[in-house]
Amino acid sequence: MNPSNYVILSALLFGIGAVGVLVRRNAIVVFMSVELMLNASNLAFVAFARMHGNLDGQVVAFFVMVVAAAEVVVGLAIIVQIFRTRRSASIDEPNLLKY
Amino acid sequence: MTGMEVDTGEAVVFWACAILSVLGAIGLITSRKAVHSALWMALTMINLAVLYVTNNAPFLGMVQVIVYTGAVMMLFLFVLMVVGVDASDSLIETIKGQRWTAIFLGLLLTVLMVWGLGSALAGIPSVGLDAANREDGGNVQGIAHLIFTDYLIVFEVTSALLITAAMGAMVLAHREHWQPKPTQAELSQARFLGDEHPGNRPSPGTFARHNAVDTPALLPDGTPADISIPGPLLARGGVQPVDIEDVHAIEEADSL
């Protein structure tokens, strides 16, 4: 089976994740959509690694996972912090920097 | 096993997992409740793990299951528990037409990527990872070889990143007590000086047909008392509507 199918699937998932980031207002759901986009790029890395016959792509996907885990930890801590002060998880609420 | 059989097997796995993961992704962005979104995302993650394994990446497949469906999803659900169940989306658009513009642009991006990648990758043959995996005796050994030789500095920097992230989360989650903790006497005074009734709240189901927690207590005139319902139930919308027969029954009992 041609690995380009996997790349096309990853493009689909990336697009769906991008729509989720733009459309949803709940900060946690936006964050999950970002995770979906990261996972889609990982799938592309893995498929490209197989296409080119070396393991570098898999190593890069592994590092992406590490960075994603660190990002989730810090991002969720920020969301909890904003929720504590504003009592809301909506991304429309923290607009104080606008003024 | 011949190559043909492996190919059909992989095609079956690919199409099953591809359909399920796209379904999970669409469920993730369309679910009204954040908890449902998290469960849809778990579905997508597990299917992606299977796809990694079929792509000759068993190590990444296992890491995906452990890190994403294990740690990251647990963290998401934990934060959802802290933030509360009423963290649903507001439907008011702060920027006019943002939703449809975003959906249109997202579709455009998807079509562009699928079309571009599809045409760019059409004639490229796939080398396959069998030789690369055999070189060091296996997939895990091969990745370990790369991480501890070519990518050693990146790997070391990763540890710094993880420590910084852990420190950052601790600093962000830490709450400083600026005022001394209120004593029991102060709490009691605040309770009696406040506007709220200082006594117990009515228990759910009082004068109503059932005494389950999702049935509001009825006031003397038959209207439901929202104060008797636990807050999370109100937020989740799981409160039973008041049966008008209850009100009539109370009126009848009153007239006797």
Interface residues (C-beta under 8 A of the other chain):
Chain A: M1 N2 P3 S4 N5 Y6 V7 I8 L9 A11 L12 L13 F14 G15 I16 G17 A18 V19 G20 L22 V23 R24 R25 N26 I28 V29 F31 M32 S33 E35 L36 N39 N42 L43 V46 A47 A49 R50 M51 H52 G53 N54 L55 D56 Q58 V59 A61 F62 F63 M65 V66 V67 A68 A69 A70 E71 V72 V73 V74 L76 A77 I78 I79 V80 Q81 F83 R84 S88 A89 S90 D92
Chain B: D7 E10 A11 F14 A18 S21 V22 A25 I26 L28 I29 S31 A34 S37 A38 M41 T44 M45 L48 L51 Y52 N55 N56 A57 F59 L60 V63 Q64 V67 Y68 A71 V72 L75 F76 V79 L80 V82 V83 A87 S88 D89 S90 I92 T94 Q98 R99 A102 I103 L105 G106 L107 L109 T110 M113 V114 L117 G118 L121 A122 I124 S126 V127 G128 L129 A131 A132 N133 N139 G142 I143 L146 I147 D150 Y151 V154 T158 L161 L162 T164 A165 A166 G168 A169 L172 A173 R175
